[in-house]
Amino acid sequence: MLFFIQSRDELSFLRHFYQKEERNAANQHRSDNTWKIGELTIQPGLTYPQPSALHGRTDVNSVTNWNAPLVWDGTFDPVVTDAIYKKMDPRVAVLVFAVGKYTRFLKGFLESGEKYFLVDFRVIYYIFTDSEQDVPKVALCEGRNITVIPVPSAVRWQDVVLGRMKWAAILIDKQIRDEADYLFMMDIDSIFYARFGAESLSRLSAVLHRAYYQNTKRDAFPYERRPESRAYIPAGQGDYYYTAAVWGGYLEDMYKLIKTCYEQSQEDAKHQIEAVWQEESHLNKYLLHNKPTKVLSPEYLWSDYDHKPDNIRIIRISQLVKNYKEVRPNDGL
């Protein structure tokens, strides 16, 4: 499969996207009037290998049981996929938090992102930080920008994690809604190693956690198992275990997810409970009942700590080796 459509819901989304873009005065610069609403178009003359209906990867599953794509290297054509989305000319927001000593990771993340992340697409990096003076000067490609958002310092690293939902929801309402069509939440202590392209875009795209995608039974997933928490997932339920280090989607779908998870974490706080893996626990609960429209393989978030198995042909982005006790505020509290 080279490009995936997730039933009428995805087509409805694409129609909405085109209609929104047509109404947006900021996008009146378009000179190509050949495409129509709802069509998946690419420029004439684009050359690429003929797709096959019979041959593809056989070592991994490339579709979920709710008929959403499960994206691996070799399940899409990057030329075709990028060409389709470039016709839409979407604006992509990337939200990262660099608080305390995590500012040291900004330079590597941004420089590698400019080399590999949605190359030739419009991207704005929104950097939430308590140390604006430590944001490095990085050469950006055309159509790409950095916006620095000041936030307070945190006492515990768990507060940084939980605060991401709060500050993201506020910024979407205040600013991002007028500046982006898609939004990604990413951990700053990561480096892009290879192409991370438009195949990652959908209404909601979640990434399989590298530690739990191979032969792990759902009851062994580190879901929140306490019924008192709003992130609670009972034994016998669950699809996959998703990482909170990379996830994204269409802006309004992401806003609904972010706001819901923040409100549920606030409900937990009122009852003096904190989900076992903070926002990741709430994210997994949300995605259990609101299925992602694309599931991205662990290629889209690996770790430099871990050996690469044979089914991971390429590592697109990876978390860096670090001393957590040294970089996190009050680690273990």
N, C-alpha and C positions, 0 to 999 in steps of 0.2 A: 504494500500500500504506500502510495506516495503522498497523498494529502487526505486528511480525514474530515468528514462532516458528521457531526453528532446529531443526526435526525433533524426534525423540523425545528427544534429549539435552537440549534446552531444556525440554521438558515434564517430564523426569525431575528436572532442576534445580529447576523450580518446585515440584514435589511435595515435594522435599527441603526447600525453603525453607519451605513451609507447615508441614510436619511439625516442622521445627526451631522455628518460631515458636510452634506450638501447645504444644510441650514447654517452652518458655522461660517460666519463672514471671514474668519481668519484663514479659511482654506479656499478662498475664491481665486487663489493663484493658479489652480489647476487648469491646464490647457487641453487635457485629454478628455474629450466628451464622448468617447466611444463605448465606455462601459455602462452597464445598466444596474440598477439597484438589485442586489441579491445575487448577481453573477460573480463567479470566481474567475477573474480574468487575468491574463498575463500579456506582456507585450508580444506582438507578432514577431515571428522569426526566432524565438528562443529555442535553443537546441538542448536536448537532454536525452538520456537513454530511454528506450521504450519501456513502459511499466509492464509488469507481469501480473496476471491474475492467479498464477499457480505457484510461483517461486518466491521465496523470501526467507527470513530467518526462521529456523525451526528449533533453536535452542532456548528461546524465550517466548513468553506469551506477549502478544502485541495488541490485545483488546481485553477490556474488563468485562465482567459479567453483566454490566449495564450498558455495554456496547460503546464505551468510550475508548479512544486510542490509548494504548500504553506504549509510550514513545521510547524507542531504542535506536541506536545507530543502525542503519540498514533497513529501517521501516519507513523511511521517507526520503525524498529527493530534496536536498537543501536548495538547489537552484530553483526548482519549481515552487517550493514552499515560500522562500523569500520573495520570489517574483510576484506571487499572488498577494502577499501582504504589503509589499511595497506599492502596489497599485492603490491600496487603501491609504497609504501614507500616515500610519498611526503615530501618535505621540506616546512615548513610554516613560513612565516615572519609575525610578528605583529608589526605595527608601532604605537607608542604612543608619544604624546608630553607632556612633563612635564616641563613647563616654569614657572618661578617665584615661587609662593607659591603652585603650583600644584605638586611640587616634593613630598609633604607630602602624596600624594595618591599612590606613586610608590610601597611602601612595601605591602600594602593590595592588590593591583592589581596583582602584581607578585606572591605573596604567594598563593593567591586564584587561579590564573591561573595555577600554578603548580599542584594544587589539582584537577582542573576540566576542564581546556581547552585542548582539543585534547591530552588527556593522552596517553602516549606511542608513540606519534608521534614526529618527529623532528621539533623543534620550535626554532626560533631566535627572541627575543624581541629587536627591534631597538628603543632605547630611545633617542628622540630628547630633549635636555635640555640646558638651559643656566647656569646650576649649577651642573656640573659633580660631584663635591664633595658631593652632597646630594643624589646621587644614592645609595640606600642601598645594602648591601651584602645580597643576598637571595640564599638559597640552591635550586639548580636546579636539576631536574631529568636528567637521562642519555640522551644524544642526544639533549639537550636544552641549549641555550646560551643567553647571553645579549651582545649587542653592543651599546655603547654610542656614540651619534652623537652630537657634540656641535653646537648650533645655537645661534644667537643673541637674546637678550631680546627684548620684545615688549612693545610699548607704550600703545596700546589698546588691549583688549582681542580679538576684531574683527580681528586685525592683526595676532594674533596667529592662529585663525581659517583659515583665508585666506592663511596664510603662509604654512599651512600643505601640500597643493597641490604642492606648489613650491618645498619645501624641499623633499617631497616624490618622485617627478619626478626626481629630481637631484640624489637622493640616488639610485633609481632603475637603472638609467643609469650607475652610478659610481660603484655600488657594489652589490645590491640585485639580479640583473639579474643572477649573477653567483652563488648565494647562496640559492635561493628559487624557488619554483614552484607555490605556492599560496601566497597571501598577504591579510592581514586584516588590516584595519584602525580602531582603537578603541580609545575611550575617556578614559583617565587615571583615572578620578574620578569615577571609577566603581569597583564593586566587583563581582567576580564569586561566585554564590551560589549553582550551580548544574552543572551536566555534560553538556558540550558544545562540541559536537563531530563532526565526519566526515560527518554527515548529513548536515552540514552547508557548505560543500565544493561544488563549481560548478564554471562555467566560470564567472558568476557574481551573487553574493548573496546579496540581499538587505533586510533590516529589517523594518517591519511595525512600524511606530511611535505609541507608546502606546496611545497617546492622540487623534488619528484620525482614528483608525481602526474599531470603533464600530459606525455604523449608521451615519457617517459624510458624507454629500454630497460633491462631488468633488469641487463645487464652494466655499465651506467653508474651503478647505485646505489652509494653509498659503503659497501657491506658490507665487513667484514673479509675480505681476500683472501689472507692468509697462512695456509697450512695448519697452521702451528705453534700458532695460536690456537684456543681452544675456540669462539670466535665465528665461525670460518671458514665462509664460504658460497662454494662454487665458482662459477665462471662458468657461465652457462646455467641457474642455479637462482635461485629467489626469486619472490615474488608481488608485494608492494608494498614501499616503504620507509617504515617507521613512525617517528614521532618519539618520543623518550623524555621529552618535555616535558609530555605529558598521556597517561595510559593508566590503565585501571581494570578492575574486575571484581568478581565474587563473592569474598569474603574468602579462602576456602580455595584457589581457583584462582589468585588473586593471590599467595598465600603460596608455592605451589609454583613459580610463575614467578620470584618474587623470590629464593627460596632457590636455585633452579637457577642463575640468572644470577650470584648472588654466589659460589656454589661454583665456577662455571666461571671467573670472574675471578680467584679465588684459585689455581686450577690454572694459569692463565696467569702469575700472579705468580711461582709456583714456578719457572717456566721463563724468567723475566726477559722477559716479553712483556706488553704492554698493548694491548688492542684499540683500533683506530684511533679509534673514537668511544665508548670506554669502555662504560658500561651500555647505550647505544643499540645498539651492535654486538651485545651479548649478547641484548638484547631482540629484535632482528630475527632472530637465529639461532633463538631459542626459538619465536617465532611462525611461523617457516617450517614447523616440524614439529608445532606445537601451534596450529592455526589459531584466530584470534580468532572469537568467535561474533557479534560486530558489528564492522564497520569504520566508523569515523567519518570523515567528509570533513574537509578542512582548515579548514572552518568552526570546528572544535573546537580548533584551534591555528593561528592565522595569525601574522603579524608586522607590527608597525607600520612596519618598514623597507620592506615590499613593496606594490606596486600590487595592488589587488583585481581579478582578472579577472571576466568576465561570469558564469562558472559558479559563482562564490562570491556568492550572493545576500545572505548575512549573515555577519558575523564575530562569533562567540560569545565567543571569548577570544583574546587576541593578546599576543605578546611585545613588551615595550617597547624603544624605542630607548635605548641606553646606551653608555657608553665602557667596553668590556670590559677594557681595560688598567687602567682606574681601579678597577673594582669587583672584579676577580678577583685572588686572591693569585697572584703570580708567573706571570701569564699568558704562555703561550708556552713554559714549561719542560716 
